[in-house]
Amino acid sequence: MALTKAKITIEHSNESIEVMFNPEEYSLNRDNNFVSQAIPGLSSPLLQFAHGNLRTLDMELLFDTYEKRSDVRQQTEKLIHLMEIDPALHAPPVLIVSWASLQFRCVLTKANQKFLLFLDDGRPVRARITASFTEFIDPEHEALQVKRETADYTKQHIVLQGETITGIAYKYYSDPTLWRPITISNDIDNPRELLVGQALVIPSLPYANPATGEVIQ
């Protein structure tokens, strides 16, 4: 059975570049960003999630044209060209890096060429490219792939310095006028006097006032 070859496909044109030699290894990387907020009276800052970062794929690709006695740059330039702006897209193309179970939608963000072997006339015939690909997710694909929680889920929020009840309502409900469910759920008499470090229950919507039965959408 033939060994499956890794390939890089240009998404909008479906053109593919098959690597000369499969990589010995590759690494997938992902990280998140958190922000810390110092709260007076607490022994350590509060840590809150800020945003996630895109995944990256790193691999080394070997190119060798020694037996053909041809310039290896004729092959490496096919990969390097993927970083150039496509006239039809006004941006470098979106790629699909595929190898067996690996399917990675991305753009090529970095390519470091190292030439290792040369003919007598100085032409390089062996090269190694260290390539970095960054995941590409547009809003349409993100909506299909990521199931986000909405305000239908009860959450907890720690009040930070300078936060207001309307700002918190906007953060969770995308509407600053929907602050009353938060004050009712937390028995807040004066919404102007939030305490730094205070833990607030953020109820789901629609919300029914337990005292009056009024439903707030």
N, C-alpha and C positions, 0 to 999 in steps of 0.2 A: 504494500500500500504506500502510495507516494506521500511524502511529508507535506502537510499543509503549509503553504507559504503565507507569510504575513503580507498584507497589502494596504495601501492607502488610497482611498477613493475620494474624488472630488464630488461632493454631494450634488451640486446643481447640474453638472455635466455627465456624471456617472463614469468619468474617465478614471482609470486605476493605475497605480504604480506598484508593481510587485517588487518587494525587496530582493536583493541578490542573495543574501544569507539571512536566515532568521536570527533575531537577537538571542543572545545567550540568556538574557533576563530582561525584565522590565519592572518598573515600580509605579504604583498608583498612589498618589498622595492627596490628602484632604485635611483641612484644618478649619477651625471656627474662631471667630473673634469675640472676646468678651470684654466688657468695660467694668471697671471697679469704681465705686463711689464711697468715699470716706464719710461715715456717719458719726457725729459727735456722741461719745458715750459708749460706742461699741468697740470691742477689742480688735476688730479687723474690718476692712472695707467689705461692702456688699458687692457681690459679683453678679452681673446680669448679662445675658446673651445679647450680643449686638447683631451679628449676621454671620452667615456661613460663607465660606469661600469656595470657589470653583475647584473641582478636582484637577490634578495635573497627571500626565503620563510621561515618564522619562524612559528612554531606551537608547542603546548604542547600536548603530547599523554599520555593517562592514561592506565595503565595495572593493572589488578586486578585478582588474582587467589585465593582469600581467600576461596571461596566456595569449590573449588577443593582441598584446602589445599596443593597446590603444589608450588614449588619455582617459583616466578614470573620472575626470571632471565632467565628461559627457553624461555620465550616469548620476553623479552627485547633484548636478545642476537641476535635474528633474525634481529632486526633493527641495532644494533651496528655492526653486521657482515658486513653491507653494506659499512663500511668505510675501510674494509680490502682490500688488493690488490688481484684482481682476477688473478689467474695464466694464464688464457687464454688472458687477456687484458694487463697484466703487470701494472695495475692501478685499483683503485676502480671502480666499475661498474657505468655506466650511468643509471639513474633512470627516471621513469615517475611517478610523484605524481598526482593522479587523484581523484577528488571528485566532482561529478556532473559536473558543468561547468569548474572547475579548471583542467587544464592539464599543468603540469609544468615539462619540461625536465631539469634534474639537476643531481648533485652529492651531497651526504650527506657530509657536511663539519664540522659539530659540533653536538655532542649529549651529553647532560648533564643529567645523571641519578640521580634521588632522590628517595630513598626508604622510604616509609611512614608507612607501617604496617608490623608487624612481627609475626610469630608463636612463641610458647613457646620455641622451640628449636633454635630460632634466624633466621630461614629462612624468607626472605622477601616475602610478598604476595601482596604487592601493590607498584607500582612505577609510577613516572611521569618523562617522558623524554622531555626535551626541545631540539627540533631538529632544526637545520638550514640547509637549502638546498641552494646551489648556482647554478644558471642557467648554463647549459652547452650548448655552441654553437660552433660547429666545422665549418670550412670554407664552407663545402658543404651546411649545413643547413642555415648558414648566407646568402649565395648567394640566396637561395630560399626565405628567409623571408624578407630580407632587400633590398629595391630598393634604390641604391645609386645614387646621382647626379654625373655626370661626367663633363668633360670640355665642354660639350655642353651647359652649363648654364653660363651666365655671372655672375661674382661675383665681390666683392670689397675686397681689401686687404689693411690693414694698415701696413705700413713699420715699422719694429722694428729695434732696435739697432743691427748693424752687418749684416743685411740682404743684399743680393745681388740680382740682377735681374735674374741671372741664378738659384739661389736657389729658388726664388719665382716661376720661370717657372717649376722647378722640382716639387715643392709642388703641383701645380695645373694641370700640364700636364704630370708629370712623365718623363720629358725630359728637361734637362737644356738648350739644344740648341734652344728650342722654345721660346726664350725671346723677339724676335722681335715684335710679336703681342701686347705684353704688352707695349713696348716703343712707338709703333705707336699709339695705342689707347689712350695713356696718354701724347702724344706730348713731349716725353722725348728725348732731344738732346744728353745728355751724360748719358748713363745707368750706369756709374760708380759712379755717384753722386746722389744717392737716398737720400731723406730727411726723417729723422726719424719722424714718425707721418703722412707722406704723404699718402693720400688715392689713391689707384690705382684701375682702372677698369681692371678686368681680363676677356678678351673677350672669347667667345666660339670658338672652333675649328671645322671645318676649318675656317680660318680667311682670309678675302680679304682686302688687303691694299687699302684704298679708293683713294689714290693718283695714284697708278700704276695698280691696279686691280689684282696684284699678289695674288694668293691663297696659303696660308700656311696651310698645313694639320696638 
